[in-house]
Amino acid sequence: DYRIDIGGLFTRGWNLIQRYPGLTLGGTAIVLVVSIGVEFVPVVGTVAGFLLHGPLLGGLCWLFLKLIHGEKADIGDVFAGFRSSFVHLMVPPIIFQFLGAIGLFLCLVPRAYLLTVWSFSFPLIIEERLEFWEAMELSRKTVQKQFWPVFALALVAVLLLAAGVVAFGIGVFLTAPL
């Protein structure tokens, strides 16, 4: 049994910051600067981010826990994650990224499906003067019979549009009508 007192937790956190501003703010700044800074290094930054993020957060937690428990702490504690439990601290961010990518994929699949099957809704509304749901249903039923070719068509159209945007933005005027 436990109770979460959100206001009390924020108060305790603020009190800790006021009591140890150099360590709490400085340690946090180090972690943020290193974590964000490595992301700007092409390719190497992504790998370094995976390797550094977990141990740095673990070290920051170590620093804060020492302060909470009234133990002697110094700014070097931010790097404690590299001295102990490095692998165990490194793995969770990788898992989070992997599961996050799967979640993003799972969200994109239904979206891509619906955008594809409903792709002819606007022409049906304007040309056949159908109501929106009737047009969406007719589009879905029609496209479903040839889903993959229509999906491929839509994908090529999106890629052409993206190429037009990349071409200094002016190319979009040529690719969008396609």
Contact map, one row per residue, 1 for C-alpha under 8 A:
1110000000000000000000000000000000000000000000000000000000000000000000000000000000000000000000000000000000000000000000000000000000000000000000000000000000000000000000000000000000
1111000000000000000000000000000000000000000000000000000000000000000000000000000000000000000000000000000000000000000000000000000000000000000000000000000000000000000000000000000000
1111100000000000000000000000000000000000000000000000000000000000000000000000000000000000000000000000000000000000000000000000000000000000000000000000000000000000000000000000000000
0111110000000000000000000000000000000000000000000000000000000000000000000000000000000000000000000000000000000000000000000000000000000000000000000000000000000000000000000000000000
0011111110000000000000000000000000000000000000000000000000000000000000000000000000000000000000000000000000000000000000000000000000000000000000000000000000000000000000000000000000
0001111111000000000000000000000000000000000000000000000000000000000000000000000000000000000000000000000000000000000000000000000000000000000000000000000000000000000000000000000000
0000111111100000000000000000000000000000000000000000000000000000000000000000000000000000000000000000000000000000000000000000000000000000000000000000000000000000000000000000000000
0000111111110000000000000000000000000000000000000000000000000000000000000000000000000000000000000000000000000000000000000000000000000000000000000000000000000000000000000000000000
0000111111111000000000000000000000000000000000000000000000000000000000000000000000000000000000000000000000000000000000000000000000000000000000000000000000000000000000000000000000
0000011111111100000000000000000000000000000000000000000000000000000000000000000000000000000000000000000000000000000000000000000000000000000000000000000000000000000000000000000000
0000001111111110000000000000000000000000000000000000000000000000000000000000000000000000000000000000000000000000000000000000000000000000000000000000000000000000000000000000000000
0000000111111111000000000000000000000000000000000000000000000000000000000000000000000000000000000000000000000000000000000000000000000000000000000000000000000000000000000000000000
0000000011111111100000000000000000000000000000000000000000000000000000000000000000000000000000000000000000000000000000000000000000000000000000000000000000000000000000000000000000
0000000001111111110000000000000000000000000000000000000000000000000000000000000000000000000000000000000000000000000000000000000000000000000000000000000000000000000000000000000000
0000000000111111111000000000000000000000000000000000000000000000000000000000000000000000000000000000000000000000000000000000000000000000000000000000000000000000000000000000000000
0000000000011111111110010000000000000000000000000000000000000000001100000000000000000000000000000000000000000000000000000000000000000000000000000000000000000000000000000000000000
0000000000001111111110011000000000000000000000000000000000000000000000000000000000000000000000000000000000000000000000000000000000000000000000000000000000000000000000000000000000
0000000000000111111110000000000000000000000000000000000000000000000000000000000000000000000000000000000000000000000000000000000000000000000000000000000000000000000000000000000000
0000000000000011111110000000000000000000000000000000000000000000000000000000000000000000000000000000000000000000000000000000000000000000000000000000000000000000000000000000000000
0000000000000001111111110000000000000000000000000000000000000000000000000000000000000000000000000000000000000000000000000000000000000000000000000000000000000000000000000000000000
0000000000000001111111111100000000000000000000000000000000000000000000000000000000000000000000000000000000000000000000000000000000000000000000000000000000000000000000000000000000
0000000000000000000111111110000000000000000000000000000000000000000000000000000000000000000000000000000000000000000000000000000000000000000000000000000000000000000000000000000000
0000000000000000000111111110000000000000000000000000000000000000000000000110000000000000000000000000000000000000000000000000000000000000000000000000000000000000000000000000000000
0000000000000001100111111111000000000000000000000000000000000011000000000000000000000000000000000000000000000000000000000000000000000000000000000000000000000000000000000000000000
0000000000000000100011111111100000000000000000000000000000000000000000000000000000000000000000000000000000000000000000000000000000000000000000000000000000000000000000000000000000
0000000000000000000011111111110000000000000000000000000000000000000000000010000000000000000000000000000000000000000000000000000000000000000000000000000000000000000000000000000000
0000000000000000000001111111111000000000000000000000000000010010000000000010010000000000000000000000000000000000000000000000000000000000000000000000000000000000000000000000000000
0000000000000000000000011111111100000000000000000000000000010000000000000000000000000000000000000000000000000000000000000000000000000000000000000000000000000000000000000000000000
0000000000000000000000001111111110000000000000000000000000000000000000000000000000000000000000000000000000000000000000000000000000000000000000000000000000000000000000000000000000
0000000000000000000000000111111111000000000000000000000000000000000000000000000000000000000000000000000000000000000000000000000000000000000000000000000000000000000000000000000000
0000000000000000000000000011111111100000000000000000000110010000000000000000010000000000000000000000000000000000000000000000000000000000000000000000000000000000000000000000000000
0000000000000000000000000001111111111000000000000000000000000000000000000000000000000000000000000000000000000000000000000000000000000000000000000000000000000000000000000000000000
0000000000000000000000000000111111111000000000000000000000000000000000000000000000000000000000000000000000000000000000000000000000000000000000000000000000000000000000000000000000
0000000000000000000000000000011111111100000000000000000000000000000000000000000000000000000000000000000000000000000000000000000000000000000000000000000000000000000000000000000000
0000000000000000000000000000001111111110000000001001100000000000000000000000000000000000000000000000000000000000000000000000000000000000000000000000000000000000000000000000000000
0000000000000000000000000000000111111111000000000000000000000000000000000000000000000000000000000000000000000000000000000000000000000000000000000000000000000000000000000000000000
0000000000000000000000000000000111111111100000000000000000000000000000000000000000000000000000000000000000000000000000000000000000000000000000000000000000000000000000000000000000
0000000000000000000000000000000001111111100111011000000000000000000000000000000000000000000000000000000000000000000000000000000000000000000000000000000000000000000000000000000000
0000000000000000000000000000000000111111110011011000000000000000000000000000000000000000000000000000000000000000000000000000000000000000000000000000000000000000000000000000000000
0000000000000000000000000000000000011111110010000000000000000000000000000000000000000000000000000000000000000000000000000000000000000000000000000000000000000000000000000000000000
0000000000000000000000000000000000001111111111000000000000000000000000000000000000000000000000000000000000000000000000000000000000000000000000000000000000000000000000000000000000
0000000000000000000000000000000000000011111111000000000000000000000000000000000000000000000000000000000000000000000000000000000000000000000000000000000000000000000000000000000000
0000000000000000000000000000000000000000111111100000000000000000000000000000000000000000000000000000000000000000000000000000000000000000000000000000000000000000000000000000000000
0000000000000000000000000000000000000100111111110000000000000000000000000000000000000000000000000000000000000000000000000000000000000000000000000000000000000000000000000000000000
0000000000000000000000000000000000000111111111111000000000000000000000000000000000000000000000000000000000000000000000000000000000000000000000000000000000000000000000000000000000
0000000000000000000000000000000000000110111111111100000000000000000000000000000000000000000000000000000000000000000000000000000000000000000000000000000000000000000000000000000000
0000000000000000000000000000000000000000001111111110000000000000000000000000000000000000000000000000000000000000000000000000000000000000000000000000000000000000000000000000000000
0000000000000000000000000000000000000110000111111111000000000000000000000000000000000000000000000000000000000000000000000000000000000000000000000000000000000000000000000000000000
0000000000000000000000000000000000100110000011111111100000000000000000000000000000000000000000000000000000000000000000000000000000000000000000000000000000000000000000000000000000
0000000000000000000000000000000000000000000001111111110000000000000000000000000000000000010011000000000000000000000000000000000000000000000000000000000000000000000000000000000000
0000000000000000000000000000000000000000000000111111111000000000000000000000000000000000010000000000000000000000000000000000000000000000000000000000000000000000000000000000000000
0000000000000000000000000000000000100000000000011111111100000000000000000000000000000000010000000000000000000000000000000000000000000000000000000000000000000000000000000000000000
0000000000000000000000000000000000100000000000001111111110000000000000000000000000000000010010000000000000000000000000000000000000000000000000000000000000000000000000000000000000
0000000000000000000000000000000000000000000000000111111111000000000000000000000010000000111110000000000000000000000000000000000000000000000000000000000000000000000000000000000000
0000000000000000000000000000000000000000000000000011111111100000000000000000001111001100110000000000000000000000000000000000000000000000000000000000000000000000000000000000000000
0000000000000000000000000000001000000000000000000001111111110000000000000000011111000000000000000000000000000000000000000000000000000000000000000000000000000000000000000000000000
0000000000000000000000000000001000000000000000000000111111111000000000000000010010000000000000000000000000000000000000000000000000000000000000000000000000000000000000000000000000
0000000000000000000000000000000000000000000000000000011111111100000000000000010110000000100000000000000000000000000000000000000000000000000000000000000000000000000000000000000000
0000000000000000000000000000000000000000000000000000001111111110000000000000111111000000000000000000000000000000000000000000000000000000000000000000000000000000000000000000000000
0000000000000000000000000011001000000000000000000000000111111111000000000000111000000000000000000000000000000000000000000000000000000000000000000000000000000000000000000000000000
0000000000000000000000000000000000000000000000000000000011111111100000000000010000000000000000000000000000000000000000000000000000000000000000000000000000000000000000000000000000
0000000000000000000000000000000000000000000000000000000001111111110000000000110100000000000000000000000000000000000000000000000000000000000000000000000000000000000000000000000000
0000000000000000000000010010000000000000000000000000000000111111111000001110110000000000000000000000000000000000000000000000000000000000000000000000000000000000000000000000000000
0000000000000000000000010000000000000000000000000000000000011111111100000000000000000000000000000000000000000000000000000000000000000000000000000000000000000000000000000000000000
0000000000000000000000000000000000000000000000000000000000001111111110000000000000000000000000000000000000000000000000000000000000000000000000000000000000000000000000000000000000
0000000000000000000000000000000000000000000000000000000000000111111111111000000000000000000000000000000000000000000000000000000000000000000000000000000000000000000000000000000000
0000000000000001000000000000000000000000000000000000000000000011111111111000000000000000000000000000000000000000000000000000000000000000000000000000000000000000000000000000000000
0000000000000001000000000000000000000000000000000000000000000001111111100000000000000000000000000000000000000000000000000000000000000000000000000000000000000000000000000000000000
0000000000000000000000000000000000000000000000000000000000000000111111100000000000000000000000000000000000000000000000000000000000000000000000000000000000000000000000000000000000
0000000000000000000000000000000000000000000000000000000000000000011111110000000000000000000000000000000000000000000000000000000000000000000000000000000000000000000000000000000000
0000000000000000000000000000000000000000000000000000000000000000011111111000000000000000000000000000000000000000000000000000000000000000000000000000000000000000000000000000000000
0000000000000000000000000000000000000000000000000000000000000000011001111100000000000000000000000000000000000000000000000000000000000000000000000000000000000000000000000000000000
0000000000000000000000000000000000000000000000000000000000000010011000111110100000000000000000000000000000000000000000000000000000000000000000000000000000000000000000000000000000
0000000000000000000000100000000000000000000000000000000000000010000000011111100000000000000000000000000000000000000000000000000000000000000000000000000000000000000000000000000000
0000000000000000000000100110000000000000000000000000000000000010000000001111110000000000000000000000000000000000000000000000000000000000000000000000000000000000000000000000000000
0000000000000000000000000000000000000000000000000000000000000000000000000111111100000000000000000000000000000000000000000000000000000000000000000000000000000000000000000000000000
0000000000000000000000000000000000000000000000000000000000110110000000001111111100000000000000000000000000000000000000000000000000000000000000000000000000000000000000000000000000
0000000000000000000000000010001000000000000000000000000111111110000000000011111110000000000000000000000000000000000000000000000000000000000000000000000000000000000000000000000000
0000000000000000000000000000000000000000000000000000001100110000000000000001111111100000000000000000000000000000000000000000000000000000000000000000000000000000000000000000000000
0000000000000000000000000000000000000000000000000000001101100100000000000001111111110000000000000000000000000000000000000000000000000000000000000000000000000000000000000000000000
0000000000000000000000000000000000000000000000000000011111100000000000000000011111111100100000000000000000000000000000000000000000000000000000000000000000000000000000000000000000
0000000000000000000000000000000000000000000000000000001100100000000000000000001111111100000000000000000000000000000000000000000000000000000000000000000000000000000000000000000000
0000000000000000000000000000000000000000000000000000000000000000000000000000001111111100000000000000000000000000000000000000000000000000000000000000000000000000000000000000000000
0000000000000000000000000000000000000000000000000000000000000000000000000000000111111100000000000000000000000000000000000000000000000000000000000000000000000000000000000000000000
0000000000000000000000000000000000000000000000000000001000000000000000000000000011111111100000000000000000000000000000000000000000000000000000000000000000000000000000000000000000
0000000000000000000000000000000000000000000000000000001000000000000000000000000011111111110000000000000000000000000000000000000000000000000000000000000000000000000000000000000000
0000000000000000000000000000000000000000000000000000000000000000000000000000000000001111111000000000000000000000000000000000000000000000000000000000000000000000000000000000000000
0000000000000000000000000000000000000000000000000000000000000000000000000000000000001111111100000000000000000000000000000000000000000000000000000000000000000000000000000000000000
0000000000000000000000000000000000000000000000000000011001000000000000000000000010001111111110000000000000000000000000000000000000000000000000000000000000000000000000000000000000
0000000000000000000000000000000000000000000000000111111000000000000000000000000000000111111111000000000000000000000000000000000000000000000000000000000000000000000000000000000000
0000000000000000000000000000000000000000000000000000010000000000000000000000000000000011111111100000000000000000000000000000000000000000000000000000000000000000000000000000000000
0000000000000000000000000000000000000000000000000000010000000000000000000000000000000001111111110000000000000000000000000000000000000000000000000000000000000000000000000000000000
0000000000000000000000000000000000000000000000000100110000000000000000000000000000000000111111111000000000000000000000000000000000000000000000000000000000000000000000000000000000
0000000000000000000000000000000000000000000000000100000000000000000000000000000000000000011111111100000000000000000000000000000000000000000000000000000000000000000000000000000000
0000000000000000000000000000000000000000000000000000000000000000000000000000000000000000001111111110000000000000000000000000000000000000000000000000000000000000000000000000000000
0000000000000000000000000000000000000000000000000000000000000000000000000000000000000000000111111111000000000000000000000000000000000000000000000000000000000000000000000000000000
0000000000000000000000000000000000000000000000000000000000000000000000000000000000000000000011111111100000000000000000000000000000000000000000000000000000000000000000000000000000
0000000000000000000000000000000000000000000000000000000000000000000000000000000000000000000001111111110000000000000000000000000000000000000000000000000000000000000000000000000000
0000000000000000000000000000000000000000000000000000000000000000000000000000000000000000000000111111111000000000000000000000000000000000000000000000000000000000000000000000000000
0000000000000000000000000000000000000000000000000000000000000000000000000000000000000000000000011111111100000000000000000000000000000000000000000000000000000000000000000000000000
0000000000000000000000000000000000000000000000000000000000000000000000000000000000000000000000001111111110000000000000000000000000000000000000000000000000000000000000000000000000
0000000000000000000000000000000000000000000000000000000000000000000000000000000000000000000000000111111111000000000000000000000000000000000000000000000000000000000000000000000000
0000000000000000000000000000000000000000000000000000000000000000000000000000000000000000000000000011111111100000000000000000000000000000000000000000000000000000000000000000000000
0000000000000000000000000000000000000000000000000000000000000000000000000000000000000000000000000001111111110000000000000000000000000000000000000000000000000000000000000000000000
0000000000000000000000000000000000000000000000000000000000000000000000000000000000000000000000000000111111111000000000000000000000000000000000000000000000000000000000000000000000
0000000000000000000000000000000000000000000000000000000000000000000000000000000000000000000000000000011111111100000000000000000000000000000000000000000000000000000000000000000000
0000000000000000000000000000000000000000000000000000000000000000000000000000000000000000000000000000001111111110000000000000000000000000000000000000000000000000000000000000000000
0000000000000000000000000000000000000000000000000000000000000000000000000000000000000000000000000000000111111111000000000000000000000000000000000000000000000000000000000000000000
0000000000000000000000000000000000000000000000000000000000000000000000000000000000000000000000000000000011111111100000000000000000000000000000000000000000000000000000000000000000
0000000000000000000000000000000000000000000000000000000000000000000000000000000000000000000000000000000001111111110000000000000000000000000000000000000000000000000000000000000000
0000000000000000000000000000000000000000000000000000000000000000000000000000000000000000000000000000000000111111111000000000000000000000000000000000000000000000000000000000000000
0000000000000000000000000000000000000000000000000000000000000000000000000000000000000000000000000000000000011111111100000000000000000000000000000000000000000000000000000000000000
0000000000000000000000000000000000000000000000000000000000000000000000000000000000000000000000000000000000001111111110000000000000000000000000000000000000000000000000000000000000
0000000000000000000000000000000000000000000000000000000000000000000000000000000000000000000000000000000000000111111111000000000000000000000000000000000000000000000000000000000000
0000000000000000000000000000000000000000000000000000000000000000000000000000000000000000000000000000000000000011111111100000000000000000000000000000000000000000000000000000000000
0000000000000000000000000000000000000000000000000000000000000000000000000000000000000000000000000000000000000001111111100000000000000000000000100010011001000000000000000000000000
0000000000000000000000000000000000000000000000000000000000000000000000000000000000000000000000000000000000000000111111110000000000000000001111110010000000000000000000000000000000
0000000000000000000000000000000000000000000000000000000000000000000000000000000000000000000000000000000000000000011111111000000000000001101100100000000000000000000000000000000000
0000000000000000000000000000000000000000000000000000000000000000000000000000000000000000000000000000000000000000001111111100000000000000001000000000000000000000000000000000000000
0000000000000000000000000000000000000000000000000000000000000000000000000000000000000000000000000000000000000000000011111111000000000011001000000000000000000000000000000000000000
0000000000000000000000000000000000000000000000000000000000000000000000000000000000000000000000000000000000000000000001111111100000010011011000000000000000000000000000000000000000
0000000000000000000000000000000000000000000000000000000000000000000000000000000000000000000000000000000000000000000000111111110000000010000000000000000000000000000000000000000000
0000000000000000000000000000000000000000000000000000000000000000000000000000000000000000000000000000000000000000000000011111111100000000000000000000000000000000000000000000000000
0000000000000000000000000000000000000000000000000000000000000000000000000000000000000000000000000000000000000000000000011111111111000010001000000000000000000000000000000000000000
0000000000000000000000000000000000000000000000000000000000000000000000000000000000000000000000000000000000000000000000001111111111110010000000000000000000000000000000000000000000
0000000000000000000000000000000000000000000000000000000000000000000000000000000000000000000000000000000000000000000000000111111111000000000000000000000000000000000000000000000000
0000000000000000000000000000000000000000000000000000000000000000000000000000000000000000000000000000000000000000000000000011111110000000000000000000000000000000000000000000000000
0000000000000000000000000000000000000000000000000000000000000000000000000000000000000000000000000000000000000000000000000011111111000000000000000000000000000000000000000000000000
0000000000000000000000000000000000000000000000000000000000000000000000000000000000000000000000000000000000000000000000000001111111100000000000000000000000000000000000000000000000
0000000000000000000000000000000000000000000000000000000000000000000000000000000000000000000000000000000000000000000000000001110111110110000000000000000000000000000000000000000000
0000000000000000000000000000000000000000000000000000000000000000000000000000000000000000000000000000000000000000000000000000100011111110000000000000000000000000000000000000000000
0000000000000000000000000000000000000000000000000000000000000000000000000000000000000000000000000000000000000000000000001000100001111111000000000000000000000000000000000000000000
0000000000000000000000000000000000000000000000000000000000000000000000000000000000000000000000000000000000000000000000000000000000111111100000000000000000000000000000000000000000
0000000000000000000000000000000000000000000000000000000000000000000000000000000000000000000000000000000000000000000000000000000001111111110000000000000000000000000000000000000000
0000000000000000000000000000000000000000000000000000000000000000000000000000000000000000000000000000000000000000000000011101100001111111111000000000000000000000000000000000000000
0000000000000000000000000000000000000000000000000000000000000000000000000000000000000000000000000000000000000000000001011000000000011111111100000000000000000000000000000000000000
0000000000000000000000000000000000000000000000000000000000000000000000000000000000000000000000000000000000000000000001000000000000001111111110000000000000000000000000000000000000
0000000000000000000000000000000000000000000000000000000000000000000000000000000000000000000000000000000000000000000000001000000000000111111111000000000000000000000000000000000000
0000000000000000000000000000000000000000000000000000000000000000000000000000000000000000000000000000000000000000000011111001000000000011111111100000000000000000000000000000000000
0000000000000000000000000000000000000000000000000000000000000000000000000000000000000000000000000000000000000000000011000000000000000001111111110000000000000000000000000000000000
0000000000000000000000000000000000000000000000000000000000000000000000000000000000000000000000000000000000000000000010000000000000000000111111111000000000000000000000000000000000
0000000000000000000000000000000000000000000000000000000000000000000000000000000000000000000000000000000000000000000010000000000000000000011111111100000000000000000000000000000000
0000000000000000000000000000000000000000000000000000000000000000000000000000000000000000000000000000000000000000000111000000000000000000001111111110010000000000000000000000000000
0000000000000000000000000000000000000000000000000000000000000000000000000000000000000000000000000000000000000000000010000000000000000000000111111110000000000000000000000000000000
0000000000000000000000000000000000000000000000000000000000000000000000000000000000000000000000000000000000000000000000000000000000000000000011111110000000000000000000000000000000
0000000000000000000000000000000000000000000000000000000000000000000000000000000000000000000000000000000000000000000000000000000000000000000001111111110000000000000000000000000000
0000000000000000000000000000000000000000000000000000000000000000000000000000000000000000000000000000000000000000000110000000000000000000000000111111111000000000000000000000000000
0000000000000000000000000000000000000000000000000000000000000000000000000000000000000000000000000000000000000000000000000000000000000000000000000111111100000000000000000000000000
0000000000000000000000000000000000000000000000000000000000000000000000000000000000000000000000000000000000000000000000000000000000000000000000000111111110000000000000000000000000
0000000000000000000000000000000000000000000000000000000000000000000000000000000000000000000000000000000000000000000100000000000000000000000000100111111111000000000000000000000000
0000000000000000000000000000000000000000000000000000000000000000000000000000000000000000000000000000000000000000000100000000000000000000000000000011111111100000000000000000000000
0000000000000000000000000000000000000000000000000000000000000000000000000000000000000000000000000000000000000000000000000000000000000000000000000001111111110000000000000000000000
0000000000000000000000000000000000000000000000000000000000000000000000000000000000000000000000000000000000000000000000000000000000000000000000000000111111111000000000000000000000
0000000000000000000000000000000000000000000000000000000000000000000000000000000000000000000000000000000000000000000100000000000000000000000000000000011111111100000000000000000000
0000000000000000000000000000000000000000000000000000000000000000000000000000000000000000000000000000000000000000000000000000000000000000000000000000001111111110000000000000000000
0000000000000000000000000000000000000000000000000000000000000000000000000000000000000000000000000000000000000000000000000000000000000000000000000000000111111111000000000000000000
0000000000000000000000000000000000000000000000000000000000000000000000000000000000000000000000000000000000000000000000000000000000000000000000000000000011111111100000000000001001
0000000000000000000000000000000000000000000000000000000000000000000000000000000000000000000000000000000000000000000000000000000000000000000000000000000001111111110000000000000000
0000000000000000000000000000000000000000000000000000000000000000000000000000000000000000000000000000000000000000000000000000000000000000000000000000000000111111111000000000000000
0000000000000000000000000000000000000000000000000000000000000000000000000000000000000000000000000000000000000000000000000000000000000000000000000000000000011111111100000000001100
0000000000000000000000000000000000000000000000000000000000000000000000000000000000000000000000000000000000000000000000000000000000000000000000000000000000001111111110000001001100
0000000000000000000000000000000000000000000000000000000000000000000000000000000000000000000000000000000000000000000000000000000000000000000000000000000000000111111111000001000000
0000000000000000000000000000000000000000000000000000000000000000000000000000000000000000000000000000000000000000000000000000000000000000000000000000000000000011111111100011001000
0000000000000000000000000000000000000000000000000000000000000000000000000000000000000000000000000000000000000000000000000000000000000000000000000000000000000001111111111111111100
0000000000000000000000000000000000000000000000000000000000000000000000000000000000000000000000000000000000000000000000000000000000000000000000000000000000000000111111111111000000
0000000000000000000000000000000000000000000000000000000000000000000000000000000000000000000000000000000000000000000000000000000000000000000000000000000000000000011111111010000000
0000000000000000000000000000000000000000000000000000000000000000000000000000000000000000000000000000000000000000000000000000000000000000000000000000000000000000001111111111000000
0000000000000000000000000000000000000000000000000000000000000000000000000000000000000000000000000000000000000000000000000000000000000000000000000000000000000000000111111110000000
0000000000000000000000000000000000000000000000000000000000000000000000000000000000000000000000000000000000000000000000000000000000000000000000000000000000000000000111111111000000
0000000000000000000000000000000000000000000000000000000000000000000000000000000000000000000000000000000000000000000000000000000000000000000000000000000000000000000110111111110000
0000000000000000000000000000000000000000000000000000000000000000000000000000000000000000000000000000000000000000000000000000000000000000000000000000000000000000001111111111111000
0000000000000000000000000000000000000000000000000000000000000000000000000000000000000000000000000000000000000000000000000000000000000000000000000000000000000000111110101111111100
0000000000000000000000000000000000000000000000000000000000000000000000000000000000000000000000000000000000000000000000000000000000000000000000000000000000000000000100000111111110
0000000000000000000000000000000000000000000000000000000000000000000000000000000000000000000000000000000000000000000000000000000000000000000000000000000000000000000100000111111111
0000000000000000000000000000000000000000000000000000000000000000000000000000000000000000000000000000000000000000000000000000000000000000000000000000000000001001101100000011111111
0000000000000000000000000000000000000000000000000000000000000000000000000000000000000000000000000000000000000000000000000000000000000000000000000000000000000001100100000001111111
0000000000000000000000000000000000000000000000000000000000000000000000000000000000000000000000000000000000000000000000000000000000000000000000000000000000000000000000000000111111
0000000000000000000000000000000000000000000000000000000000000000000000000000000000000000000000000000000000000000000000000000000000000000000000000000000000001000000000000000011111
